[in-house]
C-alpha cells in the first residue's frame, strides 16, 4: 500500500478571495502530493507569481516563490491509502502531464460555466478541483458520483478521506 495527499487550500490572493466569495466555502484551491511532507504539490493555477492570466498545470513547492509570498496560506490535508497499482497510475499521469505541461491550460471559460452548473470539458483544460478529481477517477481511487468537471473544492471535504492536518501550510510538519 502507498499513500497520496490531497490539499485543500486558501491562499488569500485576489482570485482565491473571489472564488471563496462565490462558493461560500473556506478553501478555494485543490492540489495533490505524493509526499507526506506535501512539499511538492501538483495542481492547476498560476504559473508565475504576478500573473493571474498565465495559468495551467503547475508543480508548486512549499519553499518556492509563491508560498514564500503567500505564507499565510491555510490548508486541510487528507491522506489516502491506495494500492501500488493505483499509485503507479497516479505517478504516470503526473509524469506525463509534467513532461507535456505546455499542452495544459487553465479553463477560464469553464469556471464561469461551472458556476451556472453547465458541465464543459475542453481537451487539456482544467481547473484545480477538476484536475485532482480526474486523477483520482482515472486511477480508480475515488469517484465523486458526478461529472469530474463539476467537482469543486468542497466536494473533497464531504468524503470519508482521512484528515491529517488543518492549519497554515507553511508550518505543516508531518507527524512521524
C-alpha positions in Angstrom: 0.0 0.0 0.0 1.0 3.6 -0.7 -0.3 7.0 0.2 -1.1 10.2 -1.6 -2.2 13.5 -0.2 -5.0 15.9 -1.2 -4.6 19.5 -0.1 -7.5 22.0 0.2 -6.0 25.5 0.3 -6.9 29.2 0.6 -4.0 31.5 -0.4 -5.7 34.8 0.3 -4.9 36.1 -3.2 -7.5 38.1 -5.0 -8.6 35.2 -7.2 -8.9 32.9 -4.2 -11.0 35.6 -2.4 -13.3 35.8 -5.4 -13.7 32.0 -5.5 -14.4 31.9 -1.8 -17.0 34.7 -2.2 -18.9 32.8 -4.9 -18.6 29.4 -3.4 -19.0 30.4 0.2 -16.5 27.7 1.2 -13.4 28.0 3.3 -11.0 26.7 0.7 -10.6 27.8 -2.9 -7.8 25.6 -4.3 -7.0 21.9 -4.5 -3.7 20.1 -5.1 -2.3 16.6 -4.9 1.0 15.5 -3.5 2.9 12.2 -3.5 4.9 13.1 -0.3 3.7 13.2 3.3 5.5 16.5 3.8 3.5 17.9 0.9 6.5 20.0 -0.2 5.6 19.4 -3.9 2.0 19.9 -5.0 0.6 19.2 -8.5 -2.3 21.4 -9.5 -3.8 23.9 -11.9 -3.2 27.6 -11.2 -0.9 30.5 -11.9 2.4 29.6 -13.4 4.1 32.8 -12.3 3.8 34.8 -9.1 2.4 38.0 -10.6 0.2 36.8 -13.4 -3.3 35.5 -12.9 -3.6 35.1 -16.7 -0.7 32.8 -17.3 -2.2 29.7 -15.8 -2.1 25.9 -16.3 -0.5 22.8 -15.0 1.8 23.7 -12.1 4.1 22.0 -9.7 4.1 24.1 -6.6 6.8 24.0 -3.9 6.4 24.9 -0.2 9.7 26.7 -0.4 9.0 28.3 -3.8 8.4 31.9 -4.6 4.6 31.6 -4.5 4.2 30.2 -1.0 7.1 32.4 0.3 5.0 35.4 -0.8 1.6 34.0 0.3 2.9 32.5 3.6 -0.4 32.7 5.4 -2.0 30.0 3.1 -4.5 27.9 5.1 -4.9 24.3 4.2 -6.5 21.0 5.1 -4.6 17.9 4.2 -6.1 14.4 3.6 -4.1 11.2 3.4 -5.5 8.5 1.1 -4.1 4.9 1.3 -4.1 3.4 -2.1 -2.8 0.2 -3.8 0.6 0.1 -5.5 -1.2 -0.1 -8.9 -3.2 3.0 -8.2 -0.1 4.8 -7.0 1.7 3.9 -10.2 -1.2 5.2 -12.3 -1.2 8.5 -10.4 2.6 8.9 -10.8 2.3 8.0 -14.5 -0.4 10.7 -15.0 1.6 13.3 -13.2 4.8 12.5 -15.0 3.0 12.6 -18.4 1.4 16.0 -17.5 4.7 17.3 -16.2 6.5 16.2 -19.4 3.9 17.9 -21.6 2.8 20.7 -19.3 2.8 23.3 -22.1 -0.2 21.5 -23.6 -2.3 22.0 -20.5 -4.1 25.3 -19.8 -6.4 26.7 -17.1 -10.1 26.5 -18.0 -11.2 30.1 -17.5 -14.4 29.7 -19.6 -15.2 26.5 -17.7 -15.0 28.3 -14.3 -17.8 30.6 -15.4 -19.9 27.9 -16.9 -19.5 25.6 -13.9 -20.8 28.4 -11.7 -24.0 28.2 -13.7 -24.0 24.4 -13.4 -23.1 23.9 -17.1 -20.6 21.0 -17.4 -18.0 21.5 -20.0 -14.9 19.6 -20.7 -12.3 21.1 -23.2 -9.4 18.9 -24.1 -6.3 19.7 -21.9 -8.1 22.5 -20.0 -8.7 22.1 -16.2 -9.3 23.9 -13.0 -7.6 22.6 -9.9 -10.6 20.6 -8.5 -11.4 19.1 -11.9 -7.8 18.1 -12.3 -7.4 16.3 -8.9 -10.8 14.6 -9.2 -9.9 13.4 -12.7 -6.6 11.9 -11.4 -8.4 10.1 -8.6 -11.0 8.8 -11.0 -8.5 7.7 -13.7 -6.5 5.8 -11.0 -9.7 4.1 -9.7 -9.2 5.7 -6.3 -12.4 7.7 -5.9 -15.5 8.5 -8.0 -17.4 11.6 -6.9 -20.6 10.3 -8.5 -20.8 13.4 -10.7 -19.1 14.6 -13.8 -15.5 15.3 -12.8 -15.5 18.7 -14.4 -18.2 19.7 -11.9 -16.2 18.7 -8.8 -15.5 21.8 -6.6 -13.1 22.1 -3.6 -15.9 21.5 -1.1 -16.6 18.1 -2.7 -13.3 16.8 -1.3 -14.3 17.8 2.2 -17.5 15.8 2.1 -15.8 12.4 1.6 -14.5 9.9 4.1 -10.9 10.9 3.5 -8.5 10.8 6.4 -7.7 14.3 7.6 -4.2 14.7 8.9 -3.8 18.4 9.2 -5.7 21.7 9.3 -3.8 25.0 9.6 -1.1 27.1 8.0 0.5 25.3 5.1 4.0 26.8 5.5 4.3 25.5 9.1 3.0 22.0 8.3 5.3 19.3 9.5 4.0 15.7 9.2 3.9 13.6 12.3 6.1 10.5 12.2 
